[in-house]
Amino acid sequence: MKIHTTFFVIFSFLAALAQAQKLKEISIHADRLPMAKFIEEVERKSGYQFFYFKKWTDSLEVTLHQENKPVNEILTEAFAHTRLQFYVQENKIILSYNTPIIEGLATDFFSESQKVSETNFKFEKEYVPDIQRAGEQVKKSIEIGQRQANPKSKATLTGYVKEKKSNEAITGAVIQIDKLTVGTTTNAAGFYSLSIPPGTYTIVVKYVGMVTEKKEIILYSDGKLDFSLAEDIISLKEVTVEADRDANISGIQMGKSTLEMKSIKNVPKVLGENDILRVVTMLPGVKTVGEGSAGLNVRGGNADQNLMLMNEATIYNTSHFLGFFSVFNSDAIKTSELYKSAIPAQYGGRLSSIFDVQLKDGNQKKFSGNGGISPVSARMVFEIPLIKDRTSLMLGGRTTYSDWILKQVPNSSLKNSSASFYDLVGRLSHKFNENNTLALSYYYSFDKFKLGSDSVFSYSNNLASLQWRTRINKNLFSQLSLTHSGYNYQIDYQAQSHGKVQKKSINDFDLGFGIDETNAKLEFNYYQGVHKIDFGLQSKLYNLNPGFINPKGDSSIVSRQQVQKERGLENALYVSDNIDISSKFSVGLGLRFSSFTALGPRSIYEYAAGQPKDNLSLIDSITAGNGKPIKTFYGPEYRLSARYSLSEKASVKISYNRTRQYIHMLSNTISVSPTTTWKLSDPNVLPQYADQLAAGYYKNLFNNTVEASVEAYYKEMHNVLDYKVGSELILNKHIEQDILQGQGRAYGIEFLLRKRSGKLNGWISYTYSRTYLQMNGAYQSEKVNGGNFYPANYDKPHDVSVVGNYKFTRRYSLSMNFVYNTGRPITYPIGQYQFGGGYKIDYSDRNQFRIPDYIRLDLGVNIEGNHKVKTVVHGFWSISIYNVL
């Protein structure tokens, strides 16, 4: 025998003696504290060193409160309902799993028949998973829950998914169960919940730009399992991935696109900027009216029908630099999600889409930074851990030096021009404990430009948000969001003489517009078995300054004007439930009830019945006092969806939603401009609402390396806005006289083919869509094109986008964008005629003609720095050629 009997006698005696002795007394308080954290706390307070496999504690939590108790009593209580057992040896505490520790020897231990075989003991402080291959991480089997004689038909598996490097929660990570066509995604706190029958499974966690992680589990009953994903470093030889069912197959959500900045850095750039909105326009169903224009048109919607959010705060103007850049600093973004259909019930206020951007919380483990320099701009983001694993700060900034560039141009008109912008962003995040997290965010942007004229245009966004996430119990989460959004523009006019600005002029003025939105939103997420119930309430207060003009200087004779200010209160309640009826069939049911009240102080103009709205029919006005309700609009917003899995690699989905919008953008230009204003609903300008029905087929091909999908939709819109010929939208005190409201309809079909991995990756999308409007008022002045349907300004029937990246080596890659779309509609003058002693221009029907089709090819070469882990600075070069064709 290699281990002598004497050794066992001594070892057992010492172990028994160590257990019997009174251990050090400590005080400890824990509420749902992860077992690993609890053990660390005991180590810190007692001085004992624990030895165990970390996988034993992955799904365990501790709740206890003890004052001045021996360590062994505390551990006995903490391990009472687990498979963990312990014994103490000197200053070490050694854990065992599912194996009883016998302190005495068996009575027949010394008999001749007793055979003792060689045993090797090995205890490790941490369990280090094996890396099976690049892009995939597999851990050994983990037992979750308690064995039960009569197990329930379903067990609930919950947990968190975080980024290993920074400890940030990962939103939108896909969790899938092998052998079952079920899956889910993490919420804003990185939390997930799955209800599945007890059994043995492989659980797969995926997220773009992260190593796919797999864990073998044996699920007995309800339990917890957390994941920490590492950043993906793809081997050149690794051109395929393991078959993983993606959310496009197993998830109920349709019409959703998730963009992660790590996945789009290789897309060719305009003026060297990573622009997430430019990538969004390459997705099916998303268009713009042209290059260098601001605003998106999603599934037949106008640019104001998209709710643009940054950590729950609304952004009213998303453009920098006359539309060439977006306001989003790519290095500060964690995730962004676009919803085109099946819009979740927690979102509302716009007809067509939701674009939700989440900022980075900041690295909680170590200091890091990202930055870049382009031909016209520079950006930088720092992530600072203030308290390790608890408090982090993210700070970022971006600016342009285009003014200096313009001064070098020999053209005198351009030399006297200016175009500049800057933005600042910050987020402070603090984790009080495992159940409570508080985050403060701030964003400010400012643009100023003058293009060889006598007017200086400027506009700014000002956003602030506070988010408090709480885990109330194991099934219930909440998030309180308080936000403020501000947007304003200003035109500073100074007369010029011979190309020089005059110090004093009788025509100098300042003109401006402003809107402030204050928002409070309380959300709850409840997980129970096959149900995932979201419910909450929201309230928004609008304060709007439609426009003003003030004389500038003592010598100016410009009359002071102020369009009366507007206020409004928007409220909403919502509830939704995603139900997994079976592994193949899921349904989503949601209802949002919203209301809007126009508030005083304000006067509402009344017009004679049976006559068009104009100065001749204006008969009276009604004045409401401060805070007094003028008129309330309300109505339900339905959210219905369903998914049926045809196989592990194919599914079909259908959805219907109704949306309502109480605030309207006023612009007679084809895209969002700095002089765009907004208007709240009132008795003369009614809220918009829309109904959309969508259906889709989704299939994964070639060992799940290629995703294919086709989605079709039909949308009807009501009370959409257009304008009379010659309408004046700035400083118009009777704006309702120039606004037309009518019907709209949009329909289309979208194809997408996407390859996410390998040397060659990217996507191809094709969209056929049509959007028509109808302004068919009771009077001729309220009709457009005789009251018939006509194409909207942004109607582009055919749209093709190709985004590709080919990786030659781990450092060198070639990328390209290709875009083709039908030319947008336009109204042309077709003749002139003489009337009243002068000539008048005769125009075609509205949007009767089209500009030429648009085609563009961009190419880019990307060079990454070395991949040495210990290198302090990792570089990345991108050289792009824009508009090759």
Buried (B, 14 or more C-beta within 10 A) or exposed (E): EEEEEEEBEEEBEEBBEBBEEEBEBBEBEBEBBBBBBBBEBBEEBBEBEBBBBBBBBBBBBBEBEBEEBBBBEBBEEBBEEBBBBBBBBEEEBBBBBEEEEEBEBEEEEEEEEEEEEEEEEEEEEEBEBEEEEBBBBBBEEBBBBEEEEEBEEBBBBBBBBBBBBBBBBBBBBBBBBBEBBBBBBBBBBBBBBBBBEBBEBBBBBBBBBBBBBBBBBBBBBBBBBBBBBBEBEBEEEBBEBBEBBBBBBBBBBBBBBBBBBEBBBBBBBBBBBBBBBBBBBBBBBBBBBBBEBBBBBBBBBBBBBBBBBBBBBBBBBBBBBBBBBBBBBBBBBBBBBBBBBBBBBBBBBBBBBBBBBBBBBBBBBEEBBBEBEBEBBBBBBBBBBEEEEBBBBBBBBBBBEBBEEBEEEEEEEBEBBBBBBBBBBBBBBBBEEBBEBBBBBBBBBBBBBBBBEBBBBBBBBBBBBBBBBBBEEBBBBBBBBBBBBBBBBBBBBBBBEEEEEBEEBEBBBBBBBBBBBBBBBBBBBBBEBBBBBBBBBBEBBBBBBBBBBBBBBEEBEBEEEEBEBBBBBBBBBBBBBBBBEEBBBBBBBBBBBBBBBBBBBBBBBBBEEEEBBBEEBBEEEEEBEEEEEBBEBEEEBBBBBBBBBBEBBBBBBBBBBBBBBBBBBBBBEBBBBBBBBBBBBBBBBBBBBBBBBBBBBBBBEEEBBBBBBBBBBBBBBBBBBBBBEEBEBBBBEBBBBBBBBBBBBBBBBBBBBBBBBBBEBBBBBBBBBBBBBBBBBEEEEBBBBEBEBBBBBBBBBEBBBBBBBBBEEEBEBBBBBBBBBBBBBBBEEEEEEEEEEEEEEEEBEBBBEBEEEBEBBBBBBBEBEEEEEEEEEEEEEBEBEBEEE
